[in-house]
Amino acid sequence: QVQLVESGGGSVQSGGSLRLSCAAPRSAFSVHAMGWYRQVPGKQREWVAAISSTGSSNVADSVKGRFTISRDNAKSTVYLQMNSLKPEDTAVYYCECFGSWGPGTQVTVSA
């Protein structure tokens, strides 16, 4: 079990930006890929973005061009930079590492 701590959620207006952070233990962070998912009540959890231990990244088509995932190895932290936010981005965002999940952070985008 990997303990993950997310931060950075909040409420913004459409078109705004937020940056989510997820800190992980260095032992896990240095060898495992990290991912971001999101979930709306009543719907399945949706993959958003992932980054490998070597920095290769990918994002879902629904957020491509607006969201960027990155990692800071010195801080054992992965980031999700979210720009041009839309109301449909409203969800609880979760960090994932090696099958473990953070508690989630709420992102709310108002029209």
N, C-alpha and C positions, 0 to 999 in steps of 0.2 A: 504494500500500500504506500503510495506516494502522496505526501501532504502538499496540497496546492492552495495558494492564497491569491484570490483575484481581487482587483480593485479598479476603480476608474469609471464605473457605471454612473448613470445619472439621467437627468431629463434635459432634452434639448429640442429646439425647434427644427422643423424640416430644413435641410440644407446645412445644418450645423455639423460639428465634429466632436468626437470623443476618442480618448485613447484608453484602452483597457490594458491592464498589466496582470501578469500571473507569475508569481515567484514559486520556484520549486527547489527542493534540496539539490545541492550541487552534484551529488553522486548520481542522481537520476537525470538531471538536466544535461549533463555532459555526454550522455550516451543514448538518450531516447529522443524521438521526435516529440513535438508538442503540437497540440491542436486546439482550435476554438470551435465550439458548437453553440447553437442557440435553440431555445425552445419556447414556444408560445403555448399557453394552457390549452389542453385538448388536442395538441398536435405532437407528432413525433419530434424528437431532437434532430436538428438539422446540422450537418457539417458545414462549417464556414471557411476554415483555413487551417493549414498545417505547415510546419517547418521542421526539417530534419535536423539532426544534431550537427550536420555540416553546413546548414544554412539554405539548403534547397527548399523552396516554398511553393505553395499553390493555394489558390483561393477558389471558392465556388463561383460559378458563372453569375449567380444572383448578386454578387458583391464585387465582381471583377471591375477594376478601374476606380473603385471607391474605397475599398478596404485593403490594407497592407499588413502583413504579419512580419515580425522581425524578432530577433533575439539578441540579448546582451549577455554574452557568456560570462563576463566578469561579475555580473549581478545575478546570474542564474534566473533570468527573467525573460519572459516572452511577452511581446506587445501585439495588440491589434489596434492599428490606427484606422479609425472609421471616419471618412469624410463624406460629404454630400448625403447625409443621413436622410432616410425616408421613413414615413410612419410605419411602413411594413417591416422595417428593421427592428421595431419594438419587440423585445423578447428578454428572457433571462439568458445571459451568455455564460457559458461554462468553459473552463480550461480543462484539458485532458492530457495525461501523460501516462503511458504504459498501462492503460486501463483504469487509472485512478482519475477521479473527478474533483474539481473544486466545488465549493458550495454555490457558486453562481453569483452573478452581479446583474442587477436589473438595468436595462437600457430602455428608455421611453422617448420616442420621437413624436412630437405633436405637429399637426398640420399647420 
